[in-house]
């Protein structure tokens, strides 16, 4: 038997399926009038058996039935598979699947949660980087003069002194800091009496402190002859003079360079060959 679907446009054959169904259920259609009462129960049992066999047979027949595309009046054959139900393997990377707008795959779940978590993680990472790598200013403190060694040049009436001073460095950063240079200038009554220049002084470890001692040689002579007389006068027990010290410290860390300037007036005793002044901490 041949079935014409929708005016003969689509052709579909169900001969084998229908033939099998009629052959298996044909026995249930033949009934004798005289035996209708006596065989009522047998008919019900036979019908139930035929129905179960009929369902099993239909499933087996449908499983063996090939794919056939139904084409209606306003329909056309699928241009991709040409009605075979299979996509050519050479076109797998060329074909694009159309997904309905209401498909759940187009609606990702927990989107807001992922966005918030990503923003929080980025903010946390940025804060940590800024906290550990943000450059902080070096702390430099002038600890004063630690010792003074005095020499007298009697023929030339000069006073020569070696002044040792101390600088305290504090590194508040999480990286190493290099003390590039320390320069010092000593003045007496606006006259330069001594200078010092040190390069590549030391390296300060992260979150640590260190001390740097430096010695400046000064000389007071013809520019102030009364100083020699004051320092060598035996009748005076204390021979204090005031000097002005200007100290500049240059440090570098990462890509930044900073400079600290320190200025202070210091009292020194020039009356003896060797005097030490230790500052209490």
C-alpha positions as CSV (number, residue, x, y, z in Angstrom):
1,X,0.0,0.0,0.0
2,X,1.3,3.5,-0.8
3,X,0.4,6.6,1.2
4,X,0.4,10.0,-0.6
5,X,0.9,12.8,1.9
6,X,-0.9,16.1,1.3
7,X,-2.0,15.8,-2.3
8,X,0.8,13.6,-3.6
9,X,3.7,16.0,-2.9
10,X,5.4,13.7,-0.4
11,X,5.7,9.9,-1.0
12,X,5.9,7.6,1.9
13,X,5.5,3.8,2.0
14,X,4.0,1.9,4.9
15,X,3.1,-1.3,3.1
16,X,5.3,-3.5,5.2
17,X,4.2,-2.0,8.5
18,X,0.5,-2.1,7.7
19,X,0.7,-5.6,6.2
20,X,2.2,-7.0,9.4
21,X,-0.4,-5.3,11.6
22,X,-3.3,-6.7,9.5
23,X,-1.8,-10.2,9.4
24,X,-1.3,-10.3,13.2
25,X,-4.7,-8.9,14.1
26,X,-6.7,-10.7,11.4
27,X,-7.6,-13.6,13.6
28,X,-9.4,-11.4,16.0
29,X,-11.8,-10.2,13.3
30,X,-13.3,-13.6,12.5
31,X,-16.0,-14.6,14.9
32,X,-18.8,-17.2,14.6
33,X,-22.3,-16.2,15.7
34,X,-23.1,-19.4,17.6
35,X,-20.0,-19.3,19.7
36,X,-20.1,-15.6,20.7
37,X,-21.3,-16.3,24.3
38,X,-19.0,-19.3,25.0
39,X,-15.9,-17.7,23.6
40,X,-16.3,-14.2,25.2
41,X,-13.6,-14.8,27.7
42,X,-11.3,-16.4,25.2
43,X,-11.8,-13.4,22.9
44,X,-10.7,-11.0,25.6
45,X,-7.6,-13.1,26.4
46,X,-6.8,-13.4,22.7
47,X,-7.3,-9.6,22.1
48,X,-4.9,-8.8,25.0
49,X,-2.3,-11.2,23.6
50,X,-2.7,-9.8,20.1
51,X,-2.4,-6.2,21.4
52,X,0.9,-7.0,23.2
53,X,2.3,-8.8,20.2
54,X,1.1,-6.0,17.9
55,X,2.9,-3.3,20.0
56,X,6.1,-5.3,20.1
57,X,5.9,-5.8,16.3
58,X,5.4,-2.1,15.7
59,X,8.4,-1.1,17.7
60,X,10.6,-3.6,15.8
61,X,9.2,-2.4,12.4
62,X,9.7,1.3,13.3
63,X,13.3,0.6,14.5
64,X,14.1,-0.9,11.0
65,X,12.3,1.8,9.1
66,X,14.7,4.3,7.4
67,X,14.6,8.1,7.8
68,X,12.1,9.8,5.3
69,X,11.5,13.5,5.2
70,X,7.9,14.7,5.0
71,X,7.5,17.6,2.7
72,X,4.3,19.6,2.9
73,X,2.7,22.0,0.5
74,X,4.6,25.0,1.9
75,X,7.8,23.2,2.7
76,X,11.0,22.4,0.9
77,X,13.7,19.7,1.3
78,X,16.4,20.5,3.8
79,X,19.3,22.0,1.8
80,X,21.9,20.8,4.3
81,X,21.3,17.1,4.5
82,X,19.2,16.8,1.3
83,X,16.6,14.7,3.2
84,X,19.1,12.1,4.4
85,X,19.2,13.2,8.0
86,X,23.0,13.2,8.0
87,X,25.5,16.1,7.6
88,X,28.5,15.5,5.3
89,X,31.7,15.3,7.4
90,X,33.6,17.8,5.2
91,X,31.0,20.5,6.1
92,X,31.2,20.0,9.8
93,X,33.4,23.1,10.3
94,X,31.5,25.2,7.8
95,X,27.9,24.8,9.1
96,X,26.4,27.1,11.7
97,X,23.6,25.8,14.1
98,X,20.7,28.2,14.7
99,X,19.6,28.3,18.4
100,X,16.3,29.8,19.4
101,X,16.4,33.0,21.4
102,X,14.6,31.3,24.3
103,X,17.2,28.5,24.5
104,X,18.6,28.2,28.0
105,X,22.1,28.0,26.7
106,X,21.8,31.7,25.7
107,X,21.0,32.5,29.3
108,X,24.1,31.9,31.4
109,X,23.4,31.3,35.1
110,X,25.0,33.2,37.9
111,X,26.3,35.9,35.6
112,X,26.0,38.6,38.3
113,X,27.9,36.5,40.8
114,X,30.8,35.9,38.4
115,X,31.0,39.6,37.5
116,X,31.0,40.6,41.2
117,X,33.6,38.0,42.1
118,X,35.8,39.1,39.2
119,X,35.5,42.7,40.2
120,X,36.3,41.9,43.8
121,X,39.4,39.8,42.9
122,X,40.7,42.5,40.6
123,X,40.2,45.1,43.2
124,X,42.0,42.9,45.8
125,X,44.9,42.2,43.5
126,X,45.3,45.9,42.7
127,X,45.2,46.9,46.3
128,X,47.9,44.3,47.2
129,X,50.1,45.4,44.4
130,X,49.7,49.1,45.3
131,X,50.3,48.3,49.0
132,X,53.5,46.3,48.5
133,X,55.0,48.2,45.5
134,X,53.9,51.7,46.2
135,X,57.1,53.7,47.0
136,X,57.4,55.3,50.4
137,X,59.7,58.1,51.3
138,X,62.9,57.2,53.1
139,X,63.4,58.5,56.6
140,X,66.8,60.1,57.2
141,X,67.7,61.5,60.6
142,X,70.9,63.3,61.5
143,X,72.1,61.7,64.7
144,X,74.6,64.5,65.3
145,X,78.4,64.6,65.8
146,X,79.9,61.5,67.4
147,X,83.5,62.5,67.7
148,X,85.9,65.3,67.0
149,X,89.7,64.9,66.6
150,X,91.6,68.2,66.8
151,X,95.1,69.0,65.5
152,X,96.9,72.3,65.7
153,X,99.3,73.6,63.0
154,X,101.2,76.1,65.2
155,X,103.6,77.5,62.5
156,X,100.6,78.4,60.3
157,X,98.2,79.1,63.1
158,X,95.6,76.7,61.8
159,X,93.1,74.4,63.5
160,X,92.4,71.1,61.8
161,X,89.5,68.9,62.9
162,X,88.0,65.5,61.8
163,X,84.3,65.5,62.6
164,X,82.5,62.2,62.5
165,X,78.8,62.3,62.2
166,X,76.0,59.7,62.0
167,X,73.0,59.4,59.8
168,X,70.1,57.0,60.7
169,X,68.2,55.5,57.7
170,X,64.8,53.8,58.0
171,X,63.4,51.9,55.0
172,X,59.6,51.6,55.2
173,X,59.3,49.9,51.8
174,X,58.9,46.3,50.9
175,X,62.0,46.4,48.6
176,X,65.6,47.3,48.8
177,X,66.8,50.9,48.8
178,X,70.2,52.1,47.6
179,X,71.9,55.1,49.2
180,X,73.5,56.6,46.1
181,X,75.4,59.5,47.7
182,X,76.0,61.5,50.9
183,X,77.4,65.0,50.6
184,X,78.2,67.3,53.4
185,X,79.3,70.9,53.7
186,X,80.6,72.6,56.9
187,X,80.5,76.4,57.3
188,X,81.9,78.7,60.0
189,X,80.6,82.3,59.9
190,X,79.4,81.7,56.3
191,X,82.8,80.4,55.2
192,X,83.1,76.9,53.9
193,X,85.7,75.1,56.0
194,X,85.1,71.5,54.9
195,X,83.3,69.3,52.3
196,X,82.6,65.6,51.8
197,X,81.3,63.5,49.0
198,X,80.5,59.8,49.3
199,X,79.1,57.6,46.5
200,X,77.4,54.2,46.6
201,X,77.2,54.4,50.4
202,X,75.1,51.4,51.4
203,X,72.0,49.3,50.6
204,X,69.1,49.2,53.0
205,X,67.0,46.0,53.2
206,X,63.2,46.1,53.2
207,X,61.6,47.2,56.5
208,X,64.9,47.8,58.2
209,X,67.1,50.5,59.8
210,X,70.8,51.2,59.4
211,X,73.4,53.8,60.4
212,X,76.0,55.4,58.3
213,X,79.0,57.2,59.8
214,X,80.9,59.7,57.8
215,X,83.9,62.0,58.6
216,X,84.4,65.5,57.4
217,X,87.8,67.2,57.5
218,X,87.6,70.9,58.4
219,X,90.3,73.5,58.6
220,X,90.2,77.0,60.1
221,X,93.1,79.2,59.3
222,X,93.9,82.6,57.9
223,X,90.2,83.4,57.3
224,X,89.6,83.4,61.0
225,X,92.9,83.8,62.9
226,X,91.1,84.5,66.2
227,X,89.8,80.9,66.2
228,X,93.3,79.5,66.6
229,X,93.9,81.9,69.5
230,X,90.6,80.9,71.1
231,X,91.2,77.1,70.8
232,X,94.8,77.3,72.1
233,X,94.1,79.8,75.0
234,X,95.0,77.8,78.2
235,X,93.0,80.1,80.5
236,X,89.7,79.0,78.9
237,X,88.4,75.6,80.0
238,X,85.7,75.3,77.3
239,X,86.6,76.2,73.7
240,X,83.3,75.8,72.0
241,X,82.6,77.1,68.5
242,X,79.5,76.8,66.4
243,X,79.5,75.3,62.9
244,X,76.7,75.0,60.4
245,X,76.4,71.6,58.6
246,X,74.4,71.0,55.4
247,X,74.0,67.4,54.5
248,X,72.3,66.0,51.4
249,X,71.4,62.3,50.9
250,X,70.3,60.9,47.6
251,X,68.5,57.5,47.5
252,X,67.0,55.4,44.7
253,X,64.6,52.5,44.7
254,X,62.7,50.9,41.8
255,X,62.3,53.8,39.2
256,X,62.3,56.6,41.7
257,X,65.0,58.8,43.1
258,X,64.6,61.0,46.1
259,X,66.8,63.5,47.9
260,X,66.8,64.5,51.6
261,X,68.4,67.7,52.8
262,X,69.5,68.2,56.4
263,X,70.7,71.3,58.1
264,X,71.8,71.8,61.7
265,X,74.0,74.0,63.9
266,X,76.6,72.0,65.9
267,X,78.7,72.9,68.9
268,X,82.2,71.5,68.9
269,X,85.1,71.8,71.4
270,X,88.3,72.8,69.7
271,X,90.4,73.2,72.8
272,X,92.0,69.7,73.0
273,X,93.6,67.3,70.6
274,X,90.9,64.7,70.9
275,X,87.4,65.1,72.2
276,X,84.4,62.8,71.9
277,X,80.8,63.8,72.1
278,X,78.4,60.8,72.4
279,X,74.7,61.7,72.1
280,X,72.4,59.8,74.4
281,X,69.7,57.9,72.5
